[in-house]
């Protein structure tokens, strides 16, 4: 093998593979919209989110009665 072939096989081809993987993994970072960073002004409307809408104080449907939860657990629960 000549020095040119050796350089191609052991240097250029691996660098091309690393470059292709780098472009694929970083393209979303460069093409994405700007992210919020702490300290920046918040320019979006407030959003209220609850994993349990029934427990967020939502009114019950007509005819339903509220019953206390029987679920136990958490940091101070008894098993």
C-alpha positions in Angstrom: 0.0 0.0 0.0 1.2 3.5 -0.8 1.3 6.3 1.8 -1.7 7.9 0.1 -3.8 4.7 0.4 -2.7 4.3 4.0 -3.7 7.9 4.9 -7.0 7.5 3.2 -7.9 4.3 5.0 -6.6 5.3 8.5 -7.3 9.0 8.6 -9.6 10.4 6.0 -12.3 7.7 6.1 -12.6 7.7 9.9 -12.7 11.5 10.0 -15.5 11.5 7.3 -17.5 9.0 9.4 -17.0 11.1 12.6 -18.0 14.2 10.7 -21.2 12.6 9.3 -22.2 11.5 12.8 -21.5 14.9 14.2 -23.6 16.6 11.6 -26.5 14.2 12.1 -26.5 14.6 15.9 -25.9 18.4 16.0 -28.3 19.5 13.2 -31.3 19.6 15.5 -29.4 21.9 17.9 -28.6 24.3 15.1 -32.0 24.1 13.3 -34.2 24.2 16.4 -36.0 27.2 17.9 -34.2 29.2 20.6 -34.6 27.7 24.1 -35.5 29.5 27.3 -32.6 30.2 29.5 -32.8 31.1 33.2 -32.8 34.9 33.6 -34.5 35.6 30.2 -37.9 37.3 30.1 -40.8 34.8 29.8 -42.7 35.7 26.6 -45.3 32.9 26.6 -48.8 32.8 28.1 -49.1 31.0 31.5 -50.1 27.3 31.3 -51.7 25.5 34.2 -51.0 21.8 34.2 -52.2 19.0 36.5 -51.6 15.3 36.2 -54.9 14.7 38.0 -57.5 17.2 36.8 -60.1 15.6 39.2 -57.9 16.6 42.1 -57.3 20.1 40.8 -60.5 21.6 42.3 -62.5 21.0 39.2 -66.3 20.8 39.9 -67.9 17.4 39.9 -70.4 16.4 37.3 -74.1 16.8 38.2 -75.3 14.1 40.6 -71.8 13.0 41.7 -70.8 13.4 45.3 -67.3 13.9 46.4 -65.9 11.1 48.6 -62.6 11.2 50.5 -59.8 9.3 48.9 -58.9 6.0 50.3 -55.4 5.9 48.7 -52.5 5.7 51.1 -48.8 6.0 50.4 -46.2 8.7 49.9 -43.3 9.5 52.2 -45.4 9.2 55.3 -47.9 6.5 54.3 -48.4 3.4 56.2 -48.3 0.1 54.3 
